[in-house]
Amino acid sequence: MVAGLPRCCGAERVRRVDDMTVTAPTIGLLHGAHIPTLGLGTSPMNDTDTAAAVRSALEIGYRLIDTAENYHNESGVGQGLRDSGVSRDEVFVTTKFNKAWHSIDGARQAWRNSCERLGVDSIDLLLIHWPNPGQDQYVEAWKGLAKLLEDGSVRAIGTSNFKPAHLNRIIDETGVVPDLNQINLNPYKTRADAVAYHAEHRIVTECWSPLSPREILAESVITGLAERYQRTPAQIVLRWQTQLGYVTVPKSASPQRIRENTSIFDFDLTLDELASISALDQGGVGVPDSDVVGH
């Protein structure tokens, strides 16, 4: 593993029970919870497809599911959780809320709305989906999240698509540091500045769209490593992310790919190989500008 990775806990290899992969290693979050390093992303899928994918993932051994108000599939996540038969307290559920709820009371209402759609009594990790600085209410939303954390309604709180400047502001004005910031990160978008800021403040980095665009998987460095390790290109990219200490949530509706994505914790890329993947970075090209876009 790479030296100096942030708070990697649960570093044991993936366990196998009856030939079924069970649970990824976890990372400790600032406020005490532990999040699996690999989860299932659910955007864009409708409720029906989401329920089927979540059930498959949980039966295979996933214990982290990522959704959002804006994905319009929280009900499907809840249905998949119930259909799987896996106990609620074994699954780390993440969701995010939109700018309509950017206030102290709004954050609590967003939490209630998501709990109702998911069919749960609590949420493990609740995120502000975008900062929407033009609206200038994300600090109030963050204060609302801090209250939810304080009263135990959530186990962890965080942000999505926040730049270091946005993070600086909420920390400076509230004194509460996010557990996690979910950003668009893959070998074309390594986000060095954001990752360095996260590490300095003990914020876990989570990758959304970790395998997009698909052209990444055709890069010679990726295909070469896939051949060397007898893995799929997607497995190589996901291993790069987890070895760098990130949480990653690849989306798939295919049970085969969902299962393949778990088979990444029984081999390690070398430091040189990690660096060769990072060298694919395109300098921020295609990263959504969260000072301009958001919902």
ChimeraX attribute file (.defattr): number of C-alpha atoms within 10 A of each C-alpha:
attribute: neighborCount
match mode: 1-to-1
recipient: residues
	/A:1	13
	/A:2	12
	/A:3	8
	/A:4	10
	/A:5	13
	/A:6	19
	/A:7	16
	/A:8	20
	/A:9	15
	/A:10	16
	/A:11	11
	/A:12	11
	/A:13	14
	/A:14	17
	/A:15	14
	/A:16	11
	/A:17	8
	/A:18	6
	/A:19	8
	/A:20	12
	/A:21	18
	/A:22	19
	/A:23	22
	/A:24	25
	/A:25	20
	/A:26	20
	/A:27	21
	/A:28	19
	/A:29	22
	/A:30	18
	/A:31	14
	/A:32	10
	/A:33	16
	/A:34	19
	/A:35	27
	/A:36	23
	/A:37	26
	/A:38	29
	/A:39	28
	/A:40	23
	/A:41	25
	/A:42	28
	/A:43	19
	/A:44	16
	/A:45	19
	/A:46	16
	/A:47	20
	/A:48	14
	/A:49	19
	/A:50	27
	/A:51	26
	/A:52	20
	/A:53	26
	/A:54	32
	/A:55	25
	/A:56	22
	/A:57	27
	/A:58	25
	/A:59	19
	/A:60	19
	/A:61	24
	/A:62	26
	/A:63	25
	/A:64	26
	/A:65	23
	/A:66	23
	/A:67	28
	/A:68	22
	/A:69	17
	/A:70	15
	/A:71	15
	/A:72	16
	/A:73	24
	/A:74	27
	/A:75	22
	/A:76	26
	/A:77	29
	/A:78	24
	/A:79	21
	/A:80	25
	/A:81	28
	/A:82	17
	/A:83	16
	/A:84	18
	/A:85	11
	/A:86	16
	/A:87	9
	/A:88	15
	/A:89	10
	/A:90	12
	/A:91	18
	/A:92	20
	/A:93	24
	/A:94	22
	/A:95	23
	/A:96	23
	/A:97	27
	/A:98	20
	/A:99	21
	/A:100	13
	/A:101	20
	/A:102	25
	/A:103	20
	/A:104	20
	/A:105	16
	/A:106	19
	/A:107	28
	/A:108	19
	/A:109	15
	/A:110	20
	/A:111	26
	/A:112	17
	/A:113	15
	/A:114	24
	/A:115	18
	/A:116	15
	/A:117	18
	/A:118	24
	/A:119	17
	/A:120	14
	/A:121	13
	/A:122	20
	/A:123	21
	/A:124	21
	/A:125	23
	/A:126	30
	/A:127	27
	/A:128	27
	/A:129	24
	/A:130	22
	/A:131	29
	/A:132	22
	/A:133	17
	/A:134	11
	/A:135	10
	/A:136	12
	/A:137	17
	/A:138	25
	/A:139	22
	/A:140	20
	/A:141	25
	/A:142	28
	/A:143	21
	/A:144	22
	/A:145	28
	/A:146	23
	/A:147	16
	/A:148	20
	/A:149	18
	/A:150	12
	/A:151	9
	/A:152	13
	/A:153	19
	/A:154	21
	/A:155	21
	/A:156	27
	/A:157	27
	/A:158	24
	/A:159	26
	/A:160	23
	/A:161	25
	/A:162	23
	/A:163	19
	/A:164	14
	/A:165	10
	/A:166	19
	/A:167	22
	/A:168	15
	/A:169	13
	/A:170	19
	/A:171	15
	/A:172	12
	/A:173	12
	/A:174	13
	/A:175	12
	/A:176	15
	/A:177	20
	/A:178	25
	/A:179	24
	/A:180	25
	/A:181	24
	/A:182	24
	/A:183	23
	/A:184	21
	/A:185	26
	/A:186	25
	/A:187	25
	/A:188	24
	/A:189	20
	/A:190	21
	/A:191	18
	/A:192	14
	/A:193	10
	/A:194	19
	/A:195	20
	/A:196	14
	/A:197	17
	/A:198	20
	/A:199	16
	/A:200	10
	/A:201	16
	/A:202	18
	/A:203	23
	/A:204	25
	/A:205	27
	/A:206	23
	/A:207	23
	/A:208	22
	/A:209	16
	/A:210	26
	/A:211	23
	/A:212	16
	/A:213	11
	/A:214	10
	/A:215	9
	/A:216	21
	/A:217	20
	/A:218	12
	/A:219	13
	/A:220	12
	/A:221	17
	/A:222	23
	/A:223	19
	/A:224	14
	/A:225	19
	/A:226	18
	/A:227	12
	/A:228	9
	/A:229	15
	/A:230	12
	/A:231	16
	/A:232	19
	/A:233	23
	/A:234	23
	/A:235	24
	/A:236	27
	/A:237	24
	/A:238	28
	/A:239	25
	/A:240	23
	/A:241	26
	/A:242	22
	/A:243	23
	/A:244	18
	/A:245	23
	/A:246	26
	/A:247	25
	/A:248	28
	/A:249	26
	/A:250	22
	/A:251	24
	/A:252	22
	/A:253	20
	/A:254	14
	/A:255	16
	/A:256	10
	/A:257	16
	/A:258	23
	/A:259	18
	/A:260	15
	/A:261	25
	/A:262	23
	/A:263	17
	/A:264	23
	/A:265	20
	/A:266	10
	/A:267	13
	/A:268	17
	/A:269	16
	/A:270	13
	/A:271	12
	/A:272	9
	/A:273	15
	/A:274	20
	/A:275	12
	/A:276	14
	/A:277	23
	/A:278	18
	/A:279	13
	/A:280	17
	/A:281	17
	/A:282	14
	/A:283	12
	/A:284	15
	/A:285	9
	/A:286	10
	/A:287	15
	/A:288	13
	/A:289	12
	/A:290	17
	/A:291	15
	/A:292	10
	/A:293	13
	/A:294	16
	/A:295	12
